[in-house]
Amino acid sequence: MPIIKSAIERVKTNNKANARNTTQMSAMRTAVKKFETANTAGADNVEELYLAATSAVDKAASKGLIKRNKAARDKSRMAARYAK
């Protein structure tokens, strides 16, 4: 545990950021998984889930949670699966 006041504040800030990032990453992964399972099952709301998943991936990339190339790769793979 840090003793210096600025280090203590930094730990608090890092913990808050970590919690926020973890929540947003989890939401993105959940959206992608929902699309994948609905697409393989042949559900009716696949288009809606596809749009939600691409939006979640874009949001994660814009916030710096994932890199732009990973976002593009994920969206490309989802688009290819959606087209089939």
PyMOL Python script that loads the backbone (N, CA, C, O; Angstrom):
from pymol import cmd

cmd.read_pdbstr("""\
ATOM      1  N   MET A   1       0.851  -1.182   0.000  1.00  0.00           N
ATOM      2  CA  MET A   1       0.000   0.000   0.000  1.00  0.00           C
ATOM      3  C   MET A   1       0.889   1.235   0.000  1.00  0.00           C
ATOM      4  O   MET A   1       1.829   1.320   0.790  1.00  0.00           O
ATOM      5  N   PRO A   2       0.604   2.190  -0.874  1.00  0.00           N
ATOM      6  CA  PRO A   2       1.446   3.385  -0.936  1.00  0.00           C
ATOM      7  C   PRO A   2       1.270   4.290   0.284  1.00  0.00           C
ATOM      8  O   PRO A   2       0.224   4.296   0.934  1.00  0.00           O
ATOM      9  N   ILE A   3       2.307   5.038   0.569  1.00  0.00           N
ATOM     10  CA  ILE A   3       2.298   5.949   1.704  1.00  0.00           C
ATOM     11  C   ILE A   3       2.106   7.396   1.245  1.00  0.00           C
ATOM     12  O   ILE A   3       1.459   8.195   1.923  1.00  0.00           O
ATOM     13  N   ILE A   4       2.678   7.718   0.087  1.00  0.00           N
ATOM     14  CA  ILE A   4       2.606   9.084  -0.435  1.00  0.00           C
ATOM     15  C   ILE A   4       1.189   9.384  -0.909  1.00  0.00           C
ATOM     16  O   ILE A   4       0.541   8.552  -1.543  1.00  0.00           O
ATOM     17  N   LYS A   5       0.722  10.589  -0.589  1.00  0.00           N
ATOM     18  CA  LYS A   5      -0.671  10.959  -0.863  1.00  0.00           C
ATOM     19  C   LYS A   5      -1.011  10.862  -2.347  1.00  0.00           C
ATOM     20  O   LYS A   5      -2.073  10.349  -2.700  1.00  0.00           O
ATOM     21  N   SER A   6      -0.136  11.340  -3.213  1.00  0.00           N
ATOM     22  CA  SER A   6      -0.425  11.301  -4.649  1.00  0.00           C
ATOM     23  C   SER A   6      -0.503   9.864  -5.154  1.00  0.00           C
ATOM     24  O   SER A   6      -1.288   9.568  -6.055  1.00  0.00           O
ATOM     25  N   ALA A   7       0.301   8.971  -4.585  1.00  0.00           N
ATOM     26  CA  ALA A   7       0.260   7.565  -4.980  1.00  0.00           C
ATOM     27  C   ALA A   7      -1.038   6.909  -4.512  1.00  0.00           C
ATOM     28  O   ALA A   7      -1.603   6.071  -5.216  1.00  0.00           O
ATOM     29  N   ILE A   8      -1.511   7.291  -3.321  1.00  0.00           N
ATOM     30  CA  ILE A   8      -2.787   6.772  -2.814  1.00  0.00           C
ATOM     31  C   ILE A   8      -3.931   7.203  -3.728  1.00  0.00           C
ATOM     32  O   ILE A   8      -4.808   6.404  -4.055  1.00  0.00           O
ATOM     33  N   GLU A   9      -3.917   8.482  -4.141  1.00  0.00           N
ATOM     34  CA  GLU A   9      -4.949   8.990  -5.037  1.00  0.00           C
ATOM     35  C   GLU A   9      -4.884   8.286  -6.388  1.00  0.00           C
ATOM     36  O   GLU A   9      -5.916   8.000  -6.995  1.00  0.00           O
ATOM     37  N   ARG A  10      -3.670   8.007  -6.857  1.00  0.00           N
ATOM     38  CA  ARG A  10      -3.483   7.338  -8.145  1.00  0.00           C
ATOM     39  C   ARG A  10      -4.066   5.921  -8.099  1.00  0.00           C
ATOM     40  O   ARG A  10      -4.668   5.463  -9.070  1.00  0.00           O
ATOM     41  N   VAL A  11      -3.884   5.235  -6.975  1.00  0.00           N
ATOM     42  CA  VAL A  11      -4.438   3.887  -6.824  1.00  0.00           C
ATOM     43  C   VAL A  11      -5.956   3.943  -6.908  1.00  0.00           C
ATOM     44  O   VAL A  11      -6.572   3.101  -7.562  1.00  0.00           O
ATOM     45  N   LYS A  12      -6.565   4.926  -6.253  1.00  0.00           N
ATOM     46  CA  LYS A  12      -8.016   5.069  -6.307  1.00  0.00           C
ATOM     47  C   LYS A  12      -8.485   5.328  -7.734  1.00  0.00           C
ATOM     48  O   LYS A  12      -9.454   4.725  -8.194  1.00  0.00           O
ATOM     49  N   THR A  13      -7.797   6.224  -8.427  1.00  0.00           N
ATOM     50  CA  THR A  13      -8.151   6.553  -9.804  1.00  0.00           C
ATOM     51  C   THR A  13      -8.012   5.334 -10.711  1.00  0.00           C
ATOM     52  O   THR A  13      -8.871   5.070 -11.553  1.00  0.00           O
ATOM     53  N   ASN A  14      -6.922   4.598 -10.528  1.00  0.00           N
ATOM     54  CA  ASN A  14      -6.698   3.403 -11.339  1.00  0.00           C
ATOM     55  C   ASN A  14      -7.776   2.353 -11.092  1.00  0.00           C
ATOM     56  O   ASN A  14      -8.227   1.693 -12.028  1.00  0.00           O
ATOM     57  N   ASN A  15      -8.188   2.198  -9.842  1.00  0.00           N
ATOM     58  CA  ASN A  15      -9.233   1.223  -9.535  1.00  0.00           C
ATOM     59  C   ASN A  15     -10.561   1.607 -10.183  1.00  0.00           C
ATOM     60  O   ASN A  15     -11.281   0.744 -10.687  1.00  0.00           O
ATOM     61  N   LYS A  16     -10.886   2.909 -10.171  1.00  0.00           N
ATOM     62  CA  LYS A  16     -12.122   3.362 -10.807  1.00  0.00           C
ATOM     63  C   LYS A  16     -12.078   3.129 -12.317  1.00  0.00           C
ATOM     64  O   LYS A  16     -13.049   2.658 -12.910  1.00  0.00           O
ATOM     65  N   ALA A  17     -10.944   3.463 -12.930  1.00  0.00           N
ATOM     66  CA  ALA A  17     -10.794   3.284 -14.371  1.00  0.00           C
ATOM     67  C   ALA A  17     -10.840   1.808 -14.733  1.00  0.00           C
ATOM     68  O   ALA A  17     -11.430   1.430 -15.745  1.00  0.00           O
ATOM     69  N   ASN A  18     -10.227   0.985 -13.917  1.00  0.00           N
ATOM     70  CA  ASN A  18     -10.228  -0.457 -14.162  1.00  0.00           C
ATOM     71  C   ASN A  18     -11.642  -1.011 -14.114  1.00  0.00           C
ATOM     72  O   ASN A  18     -12.020  -1.821 -14.961  1.00  0.00           O
ATOM     73  N   ALA A  19     -12.423  -0.586 -13.136  1.00  0.00           N
ATOM     74  CA  ALA A  19     -13.810  -1.051 -13.026  1.00  0.00           C
ATOM     75  C   ALA A  19     -14.623  -0.605 -14.229  1.00  0.00           C
ATOM     76  O   ALA A  19     -15.412  -1.380 -14.771  1.00  0.00           O
ATOM     77  N   ARG A  20     -14.433   0.641 -14.649  1.00  0.00           N
ATOM     78  CA  ARG A  20     -15.180   1.167 -15.798  1.00  0.00           C
ATOM     79  C   ARG A  20     -14.790   0.420 -17.073  1.00  0.00           C
ATOM     80  O   ARG A  20     -15.661   0.039 -17.855  1.00  0.00           O
ATOM     81  N   ASN A  21     -13.497   0.207 -17.289  1.00  0.00           N
ATOM     82  CA  ASN A  21     -13.032  -0.485 -18.486  1.00  0.00           C
ATOM     83  C   ASN A  21     -13.504  -1.930 -18.516  1.00  0.00           C
ATOM     84  O   ASN A  21     -13.891  -2.440 -19.567  1.00  0.00           O
ATOM     85  N   THR A  22     -13.473  -2.586 -17.370  1.00  0.00           N
ATOM     86  CA  THR A  22     -13.915  -3.974 -17.290  1.00  0.00           C
ATOM     87  C   THR A  22     -15.389  -4.098 -17.650  1.00  0.00           C
ATOM     88  O   THR A  22     -15.781  -5.018 -18.367  1.00  0.00           O
ATOM     89  N   THR A  23     -16.200  -3.178 -17.158  1.00  0.00           N
ATOM     90  CA  THR A  23     -17.635  -3.193 -17.454  1.00  0.00           C
ATOM     91  C   THR A  23     -17.886  -2.996 -18.939  1.00  0.00           C
ATOM     92  O   THR A  23     -18.707  -3.699 -19.529  1.00  0.00           O
ATOM     93  N   GLN A  24     -17.189  -2.050 -19.545  1.00  0.00           N
ATOM     94  CA  GLN A  24     -17.398  -1.767 -20.963  1.00  0.00           C
ATOM     95  C   GLN A  24     -16.901  -2.906 -21.843  1.00  0.00           C
ATOM     96  O   GLN A  24     -17.529  -3.217 -22.855  1.00  0.00           O
ATOM     97  N   MET A  25     -15.796  -3.528 -21.482  1.00  0.00           N
ATOM     98  CA  MET A  25     -15.296  -4.674 -22.243  1.00  0.00           C
ATOM     99  C   MET A  25     -16.265  -5.846 -22.134  1.00  0.00           C
ATOM    100  O   MET A  25     -16.510  -6.550 -23.114  1.00  0.00           O
ATOM    101  N   SER A  26     -16.810  -6.051 -20.948  1.00  0.00           N
ATOM    102  CA  SER A  26     -17.765  -7.131 -20.740  1.00  0.00           C
ATOM    103  C   SER A  26     -19.023  -6.902 -21.577  1.00  0.00           C
ATOM    104  O   SER A  26     -19.558  -7.840 -22.167  1.00  0.00           O
ATOM    105  N   ALA A  27     -19.489  -5.666 -21.628  1.00  0.00           N
ATOM    106  CA  ALA A  27     -20.674  -5.349 -22.428  1.00  0.00           C
ATOM    107  C   ALA A  27     -20.413  -5.601 -23.905  1.00  0.00           C
ATOM    108  O   ALA A  27     -21.285  -6.101 -24.615  1.00  0.00           O
ATOM    109  N   MET A  28     -19.218  -5.258 -24.368  1.00  0.00           N
ATOM    110  CA  MET A  28     -18.878  -5.499 -25.770  1.00  0.00           C
ATOM    111  C   MET A  28     -18.848  -6.990 -26.073  1.00  0.00           C
ATOM    112  O   MET A  28     -19.418  -7.439 -27.067  1.00  0.00           O
ATOM    113  N   ARG A  29     -18.188  -7.748 -25.221  1.00  0.00           N
ATOM    114  CA  ARG A  29     -18.090  -9.192 -25.438  1.00  0.00           C
ATOM    115  C   ARG A  29     -19.461  -9.845 -25.398  1.00  0.00           C
ATOM    116  O   ARG A  29     -19.741 -10.752 -26.182  1.00  0.00           O
ATOM    117  N   THR A  30     -20.322  -9.390 -24.487  1.00  0.00           N
ATOM    118  CA  THR A  30     -21.666  -9.941 -24.386  1.00  0.00           C
ATOM    119  C   THR A  30     -22.459  -9.670 -25.654  1.00  0.00           C
ATOM    120  O   THR A  30     -23.162 -10.554 -26.144  1.00  0.00           O
ATOM    121  N   ALA A  31     -22.355  -8.458 -26.194  1.00  0.00           N
ATOM    122  CA  ALA A  31     -23.081  -8.116 -27.415  1.00  0.00           C
ATOM    123  C   ALA A  31     -22.619  -8.985 -28.580  1.00  0.00           C
ATOM    124  O   ALA A  31     -23.434  -9.452 -29.375  1.00  0.00           O
ATOM    125  N   VAL A  32     -21.307  -9.199 -28.678  1.00  0.00           N
ATOM    126  CA  VAL A  32     -20.773 -10.024 -29.766  1.00  0.00           C
ATOM    127  C   VAL A  32     -21.229 -11.470 -29.602  1.00  0.00           C
ATOM    128  O   VAL A  32     -21.601 -12.117 -30.581  1.00  0.00           O
ATOM    129  N   LYS A  33     -21.202 -11.982 -28.369  1.00  0.00           N
ATOM    130  CA  LYS A  33     -21.620 -13.363 -28.139  1.00  0.00           C
ATOM    131  C   LYS A  33     -23.100 -13.553 -28.422  1.00  0.00           C
ATOM    132  O   LYS A  33     -23.500 -14.582 -28.967  1.00  0.00           O
ATOM    133  N   LYS A  34     -23.920 -12.567 -28.055  1.00  0.00           N
ATOM    134  CA  LYS A  34     -25.351 -12.663 -28.348  1.00  0.00           C
ATOM    135  C   LYS A  34     -25.582 -12.750 -29.841  1.00  0.00           C
ATOM    136  O   LYS A  34     -26.409 -13.541 -30.294  1.00  0.00           O
ATOM    137  N   PHE A  35     -24.857 -11.943 -30.620  1.00  0.00           N
ATOM    138  CA  PHE A  35     -24.990 -11.989 -32.074  1.00  0.00           C
ATOM    139  C   PHE A  35     -24.561 -13.348 -32.597  1.00  0.00           C
ATOM    140  O   PHE A  35     -25.252 -13.942 -33.425  1.00  0.00           O
ATOM    141  N   GLU A  36     -23.426 -13.844 -32.121  1.00  0.00           N
ATOM    142  CA  GLU A  36     -22.909 -15.131 -32.609  1.00  0.00           C
ATOM    143  C   GLU A  36     -23.891 -16.264 -32.343  1.00  0.00           C
ATOM    144  O   GLU A  36     -24.164 -17.075 -33.228  1.00  0.00           O
ATOM    145  N   THR A  37     -24.420 -16.321 -31.128  1.00  0.00           N
ATOM    146  CA  THR A  37     -25.345 -17.411 -30.800  1.00  0.00           C
ATOM    147  C   THR A  37     -26.648 -17.280 -31.569  1.00  0.00           C
ATOM    148  O   THR A  37     -27.204 -18.286 -32.010  1.00  0.00           O
ATOM    149  N   ALA A  38     -27.146 -16.067 -31.738  1.00  0.00           N
ATOM    150  CA  ALA A  38     -28.382 -15.875 -32.491  1.00  0.00           C
ATOM    151  C   ALA A  38     -28.171 -16.200 -33.960  1.00  0.00           C
ATOM    152  O   ALA A  38     -29.061 -16.747 -34.611  1.00  0.00           O
ATOM    153  N   ASN A  39     -27.017 -15.871 -34.477  1.00  0.00           N
ATOM    154  CA  ASN A  39     -26.731 -16.129 -35.883  1.00  0.00           C
ATOM    155  C   ASN A  39     -26.639 -17.620 -36.156  1.00  0.00           C
ATOM    156  O   ASN A  39     -27.148 -18.088 -37.175  1.00  0.00           O
ATOM    157  N   THR A  40     -26.003 -18.379 -35.271  1.00  0.00           N
ATOM    158  CA  THR A  40     -25.897 -19.823 -35.479  1.00  0.00           C
ATOM    159  C   THR A  40     -27.237 -20.507 -35.260  1.00  0.00           C
ATOM    160  O   THR A  40     -27.527 -21.522 -35.893  1.00  0.00           O
ATOM    161  N   ALA A  41     -28.066 -19.955 -34.360  1.00  0.00           N
ATOM    162  CA  ALA A  41     -29.375 -20.550 -34.098  1.00  0.00           C
ATOM    163  C   ALA A  41     -30.407 -20.155 -35.147  1.00  0.00           C
ATOM    164  O   ALA A  41     -31.448 -20.801 -35.264  1.00  0.00           O
ATOM    165  N   GLY A  42     -30.130 -19.103 -35.908  1.00  0.00           N
ATOM    166  CA  GLY A  42     -31.068 -18.662 -36.931  1.00  0.00           C
ATOM    167  C   GLY A  42     -32.242 -17.886 -36.358  1.00  0.00           C
ATOM    168  O   GLY A  42     -33.374 -18.044 -36.815  1.00  0.00           O
ATOM    169  N   ALA A  43     -31.984 -17.056 -35.371  1.00  0.00           N
ATOM    170  CA  ALA A  43     -33.049 -16.276 -34.738  1.00  0.00           C
ATOM    171  C   ALA A  43     -33.536 -15.166 -35.670  1.00  0.00           C
ATOM    172  O   ALA A  43     -32.899 -14.862 -36.678  1.00  0.00           O
ATOM    173  N   ASP A  44     -34.680 -14.565 -35.315  1.00  0.00           N
ATOM    174  CA  ASP A  44     -35.252 -13.519 -36.172  1.00  0.00           C
ATOM    175  C   ASP A  44     -34.577 -12.167 -35.952  1.00  0.00           C
ATOM    176  O   ASP A  44     -34.515 -11.369 -36.888  1.00  0.00           O
ATOM    177  N   ASN A  45     -34.074 -11.883 -34.768  1.00  0.00           N
ATOM    178  CA  ASN A  45     -33.533 -10.562 -34.459  1.00  0.00           C
ATOM    179  C   ASN A  45     -32.021 -10.474 -34.690  1.00  0.00           C
ATOM    180  O   ASN A  45     -31.324  -9.759 -33.971  1.00  0.00           O
ATOM    181  N   VAL A  46     -31.519 -11.201 -35.689  1.00  0.00           N
ATOM    182  CA  VAL A  46     -30.084 -11.228 -35.947  1.00  0.00           C
ATOM    183  C   VAL A  46     -29.591  -9.855 -36.415  1.00  0.00           C
ATOM    184  O   VAL A  46     -28.509  -9.420 -36.018  1.00  0.00           O
ATOM    185  N   GLU A  47     -30.364  -9.182 -37.241  1.00  0.00           N
ATOM    186  CA  GLU A  47     -29.933  -7.874 -37.741  1.00  0.00           C
ATOM    187  C   GLU A  47     -29.798  -6.868 -36.593  1.00  0.00           C
ATOM    188  O   GLU A  47     -28.834  -6.105 -36.535  1.00  0.00           O
ATOM    189  N   GLU A  48     -30.762  -6.878 -35.696  1.00  0.00           N
ATOM    190  CA  GLU A  48     -30.727  -5.978 -34.539  1.00  0.00           C
ATOM    191  C   GLU A  48     -29.507  -6.259 -33.666  1.00  0.00           C
ATOM    192  O   GLU A  48     -28.832  -5.334 -33.215  1.00  0.00           O
ATOM    193  N   LEU A  49     -29.230  -7.535 -33.432  1.00  0.00           N
ATOM    194  CA  LEU A  49     -28.072  -7.908 -32.617  1.00  0.00           C
ATOM    195  C   LEU A  49     -26.761  -7.600 -33.328  1.00  0.00           C
ATOM    196  O   LEU A  49     -25.770  -7.250 -32.686  1.00  0.00           O
ATOM    197  N   TYR A  50     -26.754  -7.728 -34.655  1.00  0.00           N
ATOM    198  CA  TYR A  50     -25.557  -7.388 -35.429  1.00  0.00           C
ATOM    199  C   TYR A  50     -25.238  -5.904 -35.292  1.00  0.00           C
ATOM    200  O   TYR A  50     -24.084  -5.530 -35.084  1.00  0.00           O
ATOM    201  N   LEU A  51     -26.256  -5.062 -35.409  1.00  0.00           N
ATOM    202  CA  LEU A  51     -26.045  -3.620 -35.268  1.00  0.00           C
ATOM    203  C   LEU A  51     -25.578  -3.261 -33.858  1.00  0.00           C
ATOM    204  O   LEU A  51     -24.714  -2.402 -33.683  1.00  0.00           O
ATOM    205  N   ALA A  52     -26.149  -3.918 -32.866  1.00  0.00           N
ATOM    206  CA  ALA A  52     -25.738  -3.660 -31.479  1.00  0.00           C
ATOM    207  C   ALA A  52     -24.288  -4.091 -31.250  1.00  0.00           C
ATOM    208  O   ALA A  52     -23.536  -3.407 -30.555  1.00  0.00           O
ATOM    209  N   ALA A  53     -23.904  -5.212 -31.827  1.00  0.00           N
ATOM    210  CA  ALA A  53     -22.541  -5.718 -31.642  1.00  0.00           C
ATOM    211  C   ALA A  53     -21.525  -4.816 -32.335  1.00  0.00           C
ATOM    212  O   ALA A  53     -20.476  -4.517 -31.765  1.00  0.00           O
ATOM    213  N   THR A  54     -21.822  -4.381 -33.555  1.00  0.00           N
ATOM    214  CA  THR A  54     -20.884  -3.494 -34.249  1.00  0.00           C
ATOM    215  C   THR A  54     -20.769  -2.151 -33.534  1.00  0.00           C
ATOM    216  O   THR A  54     -19.692  -1.559 -33.471  1.00  0.00           O
ATOM    217  N   SER A  55     -21.885  -1.682 -33.000  1.00  0.00           N
ATOM    218  CA  SER A  55     -21.864  -0.438 -32.236  1.00  0.00           C
ATOM    219  C   SER A  55     -21.012  -0.590 -30.985  1.00  0.00           C
ATOM    220  O   SER A  55     -20.240   0.307 -30.645  1.00  0.00           O
ATOM    221  N   ALA A  56     -21.148  -1.715 -30.302  1.00  0.00           N
ATOM    222  CA  ALA A  56     -20.370  -1.960 -29.084  1.00  0.00           C
ATOM    223  C   ALA A  56     -18.878  -2.045 -29.399  1.00  0.00           C
ATOM    224  O   ALA A  56     -18.052  -1.544 -28.636  1.00  0.00           O
ATOM    225  N   VAL A  57     -18.534  -2.672 -30.512  1.00  0.00           N
ATOM    226  CA  VAL A  57     -17.125  -2.778 -30.909  1.00  0.00           C
ATOM    227  C   VAL A  57     -16.572  -1.397 -31.248  1.00  0.00           C
ATOM    228  O   VAL A  57     -15.457  -1.056 -30.853  1.00  0.00           O
ATOM    229  N   ASP A  58     -17.357  -0.600 -31.982  1.00  0.00           N
ATOM    230  CA  ASP A  58     -16.924   0.758 -32.319  1.00  0.00           C
ATOM    231  C   ASP A  58     -16.725   1.608 -31.066  1.00  0.00           C
ATOM    232  O   ASP A  58     -15.762   2.368 -30.967  1.00  0.00           O
ATOM    233  N   LYS A  59     -17.639   1.473 -30.119  1.00  0.00           N
ATOM    234  CA  LYS A  59     -17.555   2.251 -28.888  1.00  0.00           C
ATOM    235  C   LYS A  59     -16.302   1.863 -28.095  1.00  0.00           C
ATOM    236  O   LYS A  59     -15.618   2.726 -27.545  1.00  0.00           O
ATOM    237  N   ALA A  60     -16.008   0.565 -28.042  1.00  0.00           N
ATOM    238  CA  ALA A  60     -14.814   0.113 -27.319  1.00  0.00           C
ATOM    239  C   ALA A  60     -13.546   0.622 -27.996  1.00  0.00           C
ATOM    240  O   ALA A  60     -12.580   0.974 -27.320  1.00  0.00           O
ATOM    241  N   ALA A  61     -13.546   0.662 -29.322  1.00  0.00           N
ATOM    242  CA  ALA A  61     -12.372   1.156 -30.042  1.00  0.00           C
ATOM    243  C   ALA A  61     -12.200   2.653 -29.838  1.00  0.00           C
ATOM    244  O   ALA A  61     -11.076   3.136 -29.699  1.00  0.00           O
ATOM    245  N   SER A  62     -13.304   3.391 -29.817  1.00  0.00           N
ATOM    246  CA  SER A  62     -13.202   4.837 -29.652  1.00  0.00           C
ATOM    247  C   SER A  62     -12.733   5.212 -28.253  1.00  0.00           C
ATOM    248  O   SER A  62     -12.119   6.263 -28.066  1.00  0.00           O
ATOM    249  N   LYS A  63     -13.014   4.370 -27.278  1.00  0.00           N
ATOM    250  CA  LYS A  63     -12.585   4.640 -25.909  1.00  0.00           C
ATOM    251  C   LYS A  63     -11.189   4.090 -25.621  1.00  0.00           C
ATOM    252  O   LYS A  63     -10.665   4.280 -24.523  1.00  0.00           O
ATOM    253  N   GLY A  64     -10.585   3.414 -26.592  1.00  0.00           N
ATOM    254  CA  GLY A  64      -9.230   2.907 -26.419  1.00  0.00           C
ATOM    255  C   GLY A  64      -9.162   1.576 -25.691  1.00  0.00           C
ATOM    256  O   GLY A  64      -8.087   1.170 -25.251  1.00  0.00           O
ATOM    257  N   LEU A  65     -10.285   0.894 -25.556  1.00  0.00           N
ATOM    258  CA  LEU A  65     -10.272  -0.408 -24.878  1.00  0.00           C
ATOM    259  C   LEU A  65      -9.687  -1.484 -25.777  1.00  0.00           C
ATOM    260  O   LEU A  65      -9.006  -2.395 -25.306  1.00  0.00           O
ATOM    261  N   ILE A  66      -9.956  -1.376 -27.078  1.00  0.00           N
ATOM    262  CA  ILE A  66      -9.352  -2.278 -28.060  1.00  0.00           C
ATOM    263  C   ILE A  66      -8.751  -1.414 -29.160  1.00  0.00           C
ATOM    264  O   ILE A  66      -9.131  -0.255 -29.329  1.00  0.00           O
ATOM    265  N   LYS A  67      -7.818  -1.981 -29.900  1.00  0.00           N
ATOM    266  CA  LYS A  67      -7.180  -1.216 -30.965  1.00  0.00           C
ATOM    267  C   LYS A  67      -8.089  -1.140 -32.188  1.00  0.00           C
ATOM    268  O   LYS A  67      -8.993  -1.957 -32.362  1.00  0.00           O
ATOM    269  N   ARG A  68      -7.832  -0.150 -33.025  1.00  0.00           N
ATOM    270  CA  ARG A  68      -8.673   0.063 -34.208  1.00  0.00           C
ATOM    271  C   ARG A  68      -8.645  -1.130 -35.143  1.00  0.00           C
ATOM    272  O   ARG A  68      -9.670  -1.489 -35.724  1.00  0.00           O
ATOM    273  N   ASN A  69      -7.477  -1.750 -35.296  1.00  0.00           N
ATOM    274  CA  ASN A  69      -7.376  -2.893 -36.203  1.00  0.00           C
ATOM    275  C   ASN A  69      -8.168  -4.085 -35.683  1.00  0.00           C
ATOM    276  O   ASN A  69      -8.768  -4.816 -36.471  1.00  0.00           O
ATOM    277  N   LYS A  70      -8.179  -4.290 -34.385  1.00  0.00           N
ATOM    278  CA  LYS A  70      -8.968  -5.384 -33.818  1.00  0.00           C
ATOM    279  C   LYS A  70     -10.446  -5.117 -34.027  1.00  0.00           C
ATOM    280  O   LYS A  70     -11.209  -6.032 -34.334  1.00  0.00           O
ATOM    281  N   ALA A  71     -10.852  -3.867 -33.862  1.00  0.00           N
ATOM    282  CA  ALA A  71     -12.253  -3.516 -34.077  1.00  0.00           C
ATOM    283  C   ALA A  71     -12.644  -3.782 -35.529  1.00  0.00           C
ATOM    284  O   ALA A  71     -13.705  -4.347 -35.795  1.00  0.00           O
ATOM    285  N   ALA A  72     -11.798  -3.382 -36.458  1.00  0.00           N
ATOM    286  CA  ALA A  72     -12.077  -3.592 -37.876  1.00  0.00           C
ATOM    287  C   ALA A  72     -12.127  -5.086 -38.193  1.00  0.00           C
ATOM    288  O   ALA A  72     -12.984  -5.537 -38.952  1.00  0.00           O
ATOM    289  N   ARG A  73     -11.209  -5.843 -37.612  1.00  0.00           N
ATOM    290  CA  ARG A  73     -11.171  -7.283 -37.853  1.00  0.00           C
ATOM    291  C   ARG A  73     -12.421  -7.957 -37.310  1.00  0.00           C
ATOM    292  O   ARG A  73     -13.024  -8.790 -37.987  1.00  0.00           O
ATOM    293  N   ASP A  74     -12.813  -7.600 -36.094  1.00  0.00           N
ATOM    294  CA  ASP A  74     -14.012  -8.186 -35.490  1.00  0.00           C
ATOM    295  C   ASP A  74     -15.259  -7.851 -36.288  1.00  0.00           C
ATOM    296  O   ASP A  74     -16.100  -8.718 -36.529  1.00  0.00           O
ATOM    297  N   LYS A  75     -15.381  -6.583 -36.701  1.00  0.00           N
ATOM    298  CA  LYS A  75     -16.552  -6.168 -37.467  1.00  0.00           C
ATOM    299  C   LYS A  75     -16.594  -6.866 -38.821  1.00  0.00           C
ATOM    300  O   LYS A  75     -17.667  -7.234 -39.299  1.00  0.00           O
ATOM    301  N   SER A  76     -15.440  -7.046 -39.432  1.00  0.00           N
ATOM    302  CA  SER A  76     -15.372  -7.726 -40.720  1.00  0.00           C
ATOM    303  C   SER A  76     -15.810  -9.180 -40.592  1.00  0.00           C
ATOM    304  O   SER A  76     -16.543  -9.692 -41.438  1.00  0.00           O
ATOM    305  N   ARG A  77     -15.365  -9.830 -39.546  1.00  0.00           N
ATOM    306  CA  ARG A  77     -15.743 -11.233 -39.338  1.00  0.00           C
ATOM    307  C   ARG A  77     -17.233 -11.365 -39.043  1.00  0.00           C
ATOM    308  O   ARG A  77     -17.893 -12.290 -39.517  1.00  0.00           O
ATOM    309  N   MET A  78     -17.759 -10.417 -38.247  1.00  0.00           N
ATOM    310  CA  MET A  78     -19.201 -10.460 -37.964  1.00  0.00           C
ATOM    311  C   MET A  78     -20.008 -10.214 -39.228  1.00  0.00           C
ATOM    312  O   MET A  78     -21.038 -10.854 -39.443  1.00  0.00           O
ATOM    313  N   ALA A  79     -19.548  -9.292 -40.065  1.00  0.00           N
ATOM    314  CA  ALA A  79     -20.253  -8.999 -41.316  1.00  0.00           C
ATOM    315  C   ALA A  79     -20.261 -10.205 -42.236  1.00  0.00           C
ATOM    316  O   ALA A  79     -21.260 -10.483 -42.899  1.00  0.00           O
ATOM    317  N   ALA A  80     -19.143 -10.923 -42.276  1.00  0.00           N
ATOM    318  CA  ALA A  80     -19.071 -12.111 -43.128  1.00  0.00           C
ATOM    319  C   ALA A  80     -20.016 -13.199 -42.608  1.00  0.00           C
ATOM    320  O   ALA A  80     -20.673 -13.880 -43.396  1.00  0.00           O
ATOM    321  N   ARG A  81     -20.081 -13.359 -41.300  1.00  0.00           N
ATOM    322  CA  ARG A  81     -20.986 -14.366 -40.724  1.00  0.00           C
ATOM    323  C   ARG A  81     -22.442 -13.966 -40.900  1.00  0.00           C
ATOM    324  O   ARG A  81     -23.313 -14.811 -41.107  1.00  0.00           O
ATOM    325  N   TYR A  82     -22.692 -12.666 -40.815  1.00  0.00           N
ATOM    326  CA  TYR A  82     -24.059 -12.182 -40.991  1.00  0.00           C
ATOM    327  C   TYR A  82     -24.545 -12.358 -42.426  1.00  0.00           C
ATOM    328  O   TYR A  82     -25.727 -12.613 -42.657  1.00  0.00           O
ATOM    329  N   ALA A  83     -23.630 -12.222 -43.394  1.00  0.00           N
ATOM    330  CA  ALA A  83     -23.990 -12.330 -44.804  1.00  0.00           C
ATOM    331  C   ALA A  83     -24.315 -13.769 -45.206  1.00  0.00           C
ATOM    332  O   ALA A  83     -25.046 -13.988 -46.172  1.00  0.00           O
ATOM    333  N   LYS A  84     -23.792 -14.732 -44.492  1.00  0.00           N
ATOM    334  CA  LYS A  84     -24.031 -16.142 -44.868  1.00  0.00           C
ATOM    335  C   LYS A  84     -25.412 -16.607 -44.503  1.00  0.00           C
ATOM    336  O   LYS A  84     -25.761 -17.761 -44.753  1.00  0.00           O
TER     337      LYS A  84
END
""", "prot")
cmd.dss("prot")
cmd.show_as("cartoon", "prot")
cmd.util.cbc("prot")
cmd.orient("prot")
